[in-house]
């Protein structure tokens, strides 16, 4: 460091003042309202992205990949491999929001020359009688506009938080964020190793099978992929059964010093919770992807059967406005609010992001244990997440001023 002395510092400072006055004289009369930091943040985390469906690919009999590009004049925010988009789809009068993992690599979202051309892939499995997926299969064609927010979520490798060696467990369409992660690994973007155990019911359920096998061959030093089939046919020669603690040890080896990334249906999370606990895996080493709302909550273990068929009264306060609406016992409080055209906004719909966080003024709720992302302080103060909570009685709540209140 140079010590220049008081005299020199004062001389430099007086020059600085003159220089500053000169800049001020040259500045335009209109104030500069663009803050470059805020502008960058807005572009990376927009409230709303308008996508246009570019292509559709059949992955197997029940699964399709939808490839989107930005609407003209828009751009696709960059993301971290493993994150999801929150898609907002109108089916008739009902606006449905669902989180869907991005199955493409982050680099694919960048436009090669700044003139457009970046894409997002979202891979969706069609559900039997699924309200939303039926609509998607029937109506989404190249050119269809789709509104989204995001990318969101914590299901990505973070070296400051996660161990470098990862054991990934995917169930069914839960493979989608792993495809993004594997593509990013292949591109040299992630300094990690991955042993992936991919659970499927039938051999025909496999999604991205060829791509996963090829990536494991090419990157054998960093990536291993095992397909584990719970209902194999005669031709299946790989591991069979459920992904249990002994299956994990047999295929992935010692678990000490490794992090777990899990993405699949709620039943798989419940089962693995017990297995990982038996293996002595600390919660801080387990990362679970959000899965949205339950298809049939009343069929889930522990759901209060006595209130599932009831309809309660829900008094909603938003700022100075008050509304009283019906709330079904087998629907989340958030769905009841949306049916009545009332906010709040939502993203994960799994109790994780806190976007819909509201205050429970009176009444009782049931919170699904797998989706209970409330902080300890929030629980004490009465805050809850309408997206993961079901009414057990008449309720009075206060929702944030981010959404709309029906008139
Ligand atoms: S939408 Fe994320 S916590 Fe409710």
Boltz pocket constraint, residues with backbone or C-beta under 6 A from the ligand:
constraints:
  - pocket:
      binder: B
      contacts: [[A, 345], [A, 346], [A, 347], [A, 348], [A, 349], [A, 350], [A, 351], [A, 352], [A, 353], [A, 354], [A, 355], [A, 356], [A, 357], [A, 385], [A, 386], [A, 387], [A, 388]]
      max_distance: 6.0
